[in-house]
């Protein structure tokens, strides 16, 4: 009985961050229709993921789909994603 309750509580916390991953995926699909460069597509997706993670850090402080349960972890990961995204976009 306790195991069932624990599982339900953890699923409720994961769903918002899982659903928010749809935005970077859709953004990558959109940019892939506009350009043929793979590095630009990956960079754009990473930078959009960073923006989503930054918002999650401000709003909730967690991003549990990646097991980030502290606000500082979310902000550092968001900065890394945006930085890597810019590096991929500008790579030539």
C-alpha angles and dihedrals in degrees: 000000000000092000091055092052092048092052093051093050094051093048091055091057095047100051100073094052092043092052091047089061088071090075096062091042092052090045090054091050091049095049090046088063090054101045136026097212113109094202091057091050093050092044093050091050092048093049091049089049088053091053091050091049091048090053090047089051092053096041105037108000094227139081101189098177085074092036093250104148101162126072094230091053090053093049094047091048091048092052091048092050093049091046093049090046092055090047092053093046093051096041113119 
